[in-house]
Structure formats: structure tokens, C-alpha cells
Amino acid sequence: MNISVIGTGYVGLVVGACLAETGNDVICADVDSSKIDGLKKNKLPIYEPGLEAYVERNQRDGRLSFTTDVGWAVGEADVVFIAVGTPADEDGSADLRHVLDVAATIGASMRRELVVVTKSTVPIGTAARVAEAIARAAKHSFHMVSNPEFLKEGAAVDDFMKPDRVVLGVDSDHARGVMAELYAPFVRTGRPIIFMDIPSAEMTKYAANAMLATRISFMNEIANLCERVGANVDLVRRGIGSDERIGPSFLFPGPGYGGSCFPKDVQALARTARERDVSLAVLEAVEAVNARQKHRVAEKLMGALDGSLAGRRIALWGLAFKANTDDMRESPALTVIDDLLAAGATVVVHDPVALHEARKRLGSRVEYAESGYDALRNADALAIVTDWNEYRHPDFERIRSLLRRPVIVDGRNLYTVERMQELGFQYHSIGRPDARKPASTSTVGSRT
Ligand SMILES: NC(=O)c1ccc[n+]([C@@H]2O[C@H](COP(=O)([O-])OP(=O)(O)OC[C@H]3O[C@@H](n4cnc5c(N)ncnc54)[C@H](O)[C@@H]3O)[C@@H](O)[C@H]2O)c1
């Protein structure tokens, strides 16, 4: 099939590469010429495990190509995916400018009957607006599909190749047939393709992200209460997660959710509800709880360092909003850094892959360390914000020798309290008792 994907960001690039991998001819188009120039040379603008090999192989074999000419890409296609960004507008609603721009180009540039698929996360009713914009100039018939994307950054290729389910809102049998054929290679193990009407598909994406964000905020509140009542949220999490009705995923408390999706999608859904005079009280609370939670790491540091951060030097491990990505959009690390700087601290940061992104965002406001250990030199405390694997089993003896004081605030609960107690750290995590015992000897012991 001839496919064009418009927008070559986290979603568009994964969609394009994976559809080429299953034998389709795919053109990926983007208005960002530096992105496209790089991709033509197999240089990826993002960090996403496994994606580079797909791009390289399919480009070499001629199934995948890149262009800045969106109109030309549309003209070549039987199926066009819209995968441009839909950032939050100032009032919380999704900014549909890019989506509607692309729709106008599709109308003006299509050269045959077309299936138009919205991959971008868009508010309920957007497919109808896209269809309207296309129809203004269209000379051929077209079919609308809403195909929300559920991939997770950091595991995006796997998620696309082996989806839990594919949701397809369609408006015609033709669209249904084309999409069923396109997705057949990805659901061979029996994972469902769920066909539905278009508004339900648009709603499904928001409801899924709202549910996941709700679980996180719920657990963050439970964790905060655990701290006050002397309970351990790790045990509570296991206790409730083993209930089949609840399940174990997405029950980890932390420094608050971030990323390019949850914050803006929760806001956009709340906004949609308000516009229709519907109260989504749970969701409003989810957002408020998350905004508060992002300050917890800095608050804990303040408490651990005698109530003042002025003149302190803080090492911060992890800048990406979660592990295995370089995406810092809405990352809790940004709030932590703002809080620390506002309180008069100096911040030295490390991240395995997001340092280049951090330099763009933070400039000279912080210092940068090329290794996690370098960040610790002469720091008064270590704050952990992202759950990268390389932070899970560090050399604790080295950490203690580099830090001025053995203080760790762990926003991801990477270590056990017992172990940290044993090692003599002053250790504060989320929803668990603190380890406060000073080391009885200077020997810290080997790695955990
Ligand atoms: N990132 C995720 O994990 C994820 C997951 C599921 C859904 N989504 C949704 O998918 C959509 C895309 O997200 P993303 O993270 O890939 O965004 P992104 O910002 O990484 O990429 C968007 C791309 O679209 C390009 N673009 C903007 N206007 C354009 C135009 N008129 N023509 C051509 N290209 C244009 C930009 O240059 C950019 O490269 C959003 O609606 C998002 O909510 C994202």
C-alpha cells in the first residue's frame, strides 16, 4: 500500500518505520527541514530504542523515504496518516492548528480516492472538522478514520508492532477494509482490532490516558498518606495490585506524571467537559494532585537539608519525564529544578540521553555532568527524578565518598529503605519510611 505519514515526531516516525517494515511504501513528511535532512542520513531526531535499525533498513531497501513536501507526499498516497503535534493551547484545549493545516493540504493535493487517518490525539469531533477542511478543495472522494495511538515512548516500536489492541473509528466499509488489511500483520497473535464510530475512537484515547493519569495521581495521594501514617506504599501497592480487578500496572508513586501526552490530554478532556457543562471532578483533582506532586522532591530536599537550600549544591539524576526517552516535555525534573533554583541552590544534572535536550531548555541555569558520579562531586544531596536502569544498582560506596553529606531523595523508590538504612544514608523516598540512621562505621559495603 502507498502510505504517507505527515508529521515525523515520536509518533509519525514510529508509524512510518513500522508500516514500511511490514512491506508498505511509506513517505514521511515534515515541515522541519533539519529533521528531514537528518533522517535522510539515518540520523534520528529522537531517542527511541530499536527505531534506528528500522529506519535504516527500510530506507536502504527503498520502502521508506523522507520529504518536506507535504503536498507531494499526499499526492502519492492511498492512505494518509496525520501525526502532527496537538499541544495544549493556553486555555488547556488541544491546539488543532497543525492538524487543520495538514487537512487543507490534503484537500488541495490529493490525486485519487484517499483514506485519511487521524493519529494525532484530537478532541471529540475533530475528524468532522478535518473532513470539512479537506472537502473545501478535494477533487476526489475520501474516507475518514480515527486511529488513536497508544504507544509508549521508550517502548514505542514494540508497542506498535505488538499492540494490545488497535482502535479504529471508521465512516465507511472502504475505510474499514483498508485499515483491516493494513493492520493485519500486527495482530496475528489474536490481539483485537476494535472498530467503532469515529467520536467513540476519539474519546477512547482521552479516556485511556485519563484513566492512567488517575491511577498515578491516586497512588501519589495514597503514598503521601502512607508517609503520615507510617505505612509503606510498596507493600500497599503489591497488596492492591494483586487484586485482579485492580491489576499491578501504573501503581507506582513518583514525582508526578509528565511527558507530551498525559498533562495535555487530561487538560483537553477536562476542557471538553467544561465546554459542555459536564463536571469531570475526578479529572480536575487528578491534575491538581499531579501539579502538587511535582514539588515533593524539592520539599523533601528542603526537609532533609535543615529547612534551607540556599547555597546548597544538589545533584539531580534524571531529566527525561521517564526512562528510555530523551523527551523532557512537562518533565517533573523541570519543576524540581525550578524549585531548587528559586530556593537558592546550585543544581548539577545528569541524564543518560537527555542532556542535549536539557541544554536547549535549561542553558546555563544548571551545570551538566557527563556521568551520574561526576554530578555528585561536592554535592550536598542527590535527588533522583527519572527511573533509568543505570541508577538502579549504583556503587553506593562511591556515592557516599563523592557526596558532602550522605543524603538521597529518591523520587522513584529505586532502592529499599532497609538497604539504605544499612548503608548509612539519610534516605527519603515517596510513600515509605525514611532511613535516617547515621553510618556506624565508614565502610559502606559493596554494591547491592
Ligand atoms: N509522543 C507520544 O508518546 C504519543 C503517543 C500517542 C499519541 N500521541 C499524539 O500524537 C501526536 C504527535 O505527537 P508527537 O509526540 O509525535 O509530536 P512531535 O512534536 O514529536 O512531532 C510532531 C511533528 O509534526 C511536525 N509538524 C507540525 N506541523 C506540521 C505540518 N503542518 N506539516 C507537517 N509536519 C508538521 C513537527 O515538525 C513535528 O516534527 C500528538 O497529537 C500526540 O498527542 C503522542
The ligand as an SDF file (V2000), in Angstrom:
LIG
                    3D

 44 48  0  0  0  0  0  0  0  0999 V2000
    4.5260   11.0450   21.9560 N   0  0  0  0  0  0  0  0  0  0  0  0
    3.7130   10.0880   22.3580 C   0  0  0  0  0  0  0  0  0  0  0  0
    4.0530    9.2440   23.1690 O   0  0  0  0  0  0  0  0  0  0  0  0
    2.3140    9.9920   21.7940 C   0  0  0  0  0  0  0  0  0  0  0  0
    1.5820    8.8200   21.9900 C   0  0  0  0  0  0  0  0  0  0  0  0
    0.3000    8.7290   21.4500 C   0  0  0  0  0  0  0  0  0  0  0  0
   -0.2340    9.8250   20.7750 C   0  0  0  0  0  0  0  0  0  0  0  0
    0.4770   10.9650   20.6200 N   0  0  0  0  0  0  0  0  0  0  0  0
   -0.1110   12.0600   19.8580 C   0  0  0  0  0  0  0  0  0  0  0  0
    0.4400   12.0580   18.5500 O   0  0  0  0  0  0  0  0  0  0  0  0
    0.5870   13.3880   18.0580 C   0  0  0  0  0  0  0  0  0  0  0  0
    2.0340   13.6370   17.6830 C   0  0  0  0  0  0  0  0  0  0  0  0
    2.8120   13.5480   18.8490 O   0  0  0  0  0  0  0  0  0  0  0  0
    4.4160   13.5120   18.8030 P   0  0  0  0  0  0  0  0  0  0  0  0
    4.8740   13.2570   20.1850 O   0  0  0  0  0  0  0  0  0  0  0  0
    4.8440   12.6180   17.6970 O   0  0  0  0  0  0  0  0  0  0  0  0
    4.6970   15.0530   18.4020 O   0  0  0  0  0  0  0  0  0  0  0  0
    6.0820   15.6940   17.9610 P   0  0  0  0  0  0  0  0  0  0  0  0
    6.0270   17.0910   18.4240 O   0  0  0  0  0  0  0  0  0  0  0  0
    7.2190   14.8220   18.3720 O   0  0  0  0  0  0  0  0  0  0  0  0
    6.0100   15.6610   16.3660 O   0  0  0  0  0  0  0  0  0  0  0  0
    5.1120   16.3830   15.6050 C   0  0  0  0  0  0  0  0  0  0  0  0
    5.7650   16.6690   14.2640 C   0  0  0  0  0  0  0  0  0  0  0  0
    4.8070   17.2900   13.4100 O   0  0  0  0  0  0  0  0  0  0  0  0
    5.5010   18.2280   12.5980 C   0  0  0  0  0  0  0  0  0  0  0  0
    4.5500   19.1790   12.0150 N   0  0  0  0  0  0  0  0  0  0  0  0
    3.8750   20.1840   12.6140 C   0  0  0  0  0  0  0  0  0  0  0  0
    3.0830   20.8150   11.7380 N   0  0  0  0  0  0  0  0  0  0  0  0
    3.2440   20.1890   10.5540 C   0  0  0  0  0  0  0  0  0  0  0  0
    2.6790   20.3640    9.2700 C   0  0  0  0  0  0  0  0  0  0  0  0
    1.7680   21.3260    9.0400 N   0  0  0  0  0  0  0  0  0  0  0  0
    3.0560   19.5370    8.2770 N   0  0  0  0  0  0  0  0  0  0  0  0
    3.9760   18.5670    8.5120 C   0  0  0  0  0  0  0  0  0  0  0  0
    4.5390   18.3470    9.7080 N   0  0  0  0  0  0  0  0  0  0  0  0
    4.1790   19.1520   10.7220 C   0  0  0  0  0  0  0  0  0  0  0  0
    6.5020   18.8590   13.5330 C   0  0  0  0  0  0  0  0  0  0  0  0
    7.5740   19.4800   12.8250 O   0  0  0  0  0  0  0  0  0  0  0  0
    6.9540   17.6310   14.3420 C   0  0  0  0  0  0  0  0  0  0  0  0
    8.0940   17.0190   13.7680 O   0  0  0  0  0  0  0  0  0  0  0  0
    0.0560   14.2870   19.1680 C   0  0  0  0  0  0  0  0  0  0  0  0
   -1.2910   14.5700   18.9340 O   0  0  0  0  0  0  0  0  0  0  0  0
    0.1970   13.4380   20.4110 C   0  0  0  0  0  0  0  0  0  0  0  0
   -0.7220   13.7840   21.3890 O   0  0  0  0  0  0  0  0  0  0  0  0
    1.7660   11.0750   21.0990 C   0  0  0  0  0  0  0  0  0  0  0  0
  1  2  1  0
  2  3  2  0
  2  4  1  0
  4  5  1  0
  4 44  2  0
  5  6  2  0
  6  7  1  0
  7  8  2  0
  8  9  1  0
  8 44  1  0
  9 10  1  0
  9 42  1  0
 10 11  1  0
 11 12  1  0
 11 40  1  0
 12 13  1  0
 13 14  1  0
 14 15  2  0
 14 16  1  0
 14 17  1  0
 17 18  1  0
 18 19  2  0
 18 20  1  0
 18 21  1  0
 21 22  1  0
 22 23  1  0
 23 24  1  0
 23 38  1  0
 24 25  1  0
 25 26  1  0
 25 36  1  0
 26 27  1  0
 26 35  1  0
 27 28  2  0
 28 29  1  0
 29 30  1  0
 29 35  2  0
 30 31  1  0
 30 32  2  0
 32 33  1  0
 33 34  2  0
 34 35  1  0
 36 37  1  0
 36 38  1  0
 38 39  1  0
 40 41  1  0
 40 42  1  0
 42 43  1  0
M  CHG  2   8   1  16  -1
M  END
$$$$
